[in-house]
């Protein structure tokens, strides 16, 4: 297991992700505690990609419940029929939201959040959690983020 993450901040976004992916795998490989792995993945992504907020919402008690995260305090529980995280859960696909204010039923956990990407994570064909990333900038996420965050989600599925 690796104990640190090294990312050159001068790299382009896709290069940062390419450098980060093997480090996340090394960081979590061999660790069997899912919460510990999610916490380290959130920290690695937050500081390597300079995300405003990143975290996991786990499916529990017929809703999404806050799990490991990095950033400001967050909503603790999200109903499946609310917000971007709920829509990601229902639609079972990655959602990129360029302007959260324009998203129907958006939940403002932070008034500073302007755009968002949410990626579902599956176990046995069911969504068991979502990876939620927020930015203070409009239109901050794109297909590059989606592709690499989905690759990280695929890795997490192997850790479950």
QUITA-V103637 format. One line per field, one symbol per residue. ss: DSSP state (H for helix, E for strand, C for the rest). psi: psi as a letter, one per 40 degrees, with the letter a starting at -180 (. if undefined). Layout:
ss = ???
psi = ???
This chain:
ss = CCCCCCCCCCCCHHHHHHHHHHHHHHHHCCCCCHHHHHHHHHHHHHHHHCCCEEEEEEEECCEEEEEEEECCCCCCEECCCCHHHHHHHHHCCCEEECCHHHCCCCCCCCCCCCEEEEEEEEECCEEEEEEEEEECCCCCCCHHHHHHHHHHHHHHHHHC
psi = hieihhhheeiidddddddddddddddehehehdddddddddddddddefidhhihhihiffihhhahihaiiihdhhideiadddddddefihhhhdhddehhfihgdheehdiihhhihihfeiheiihhhiieiifeiadddddddddddddddde.
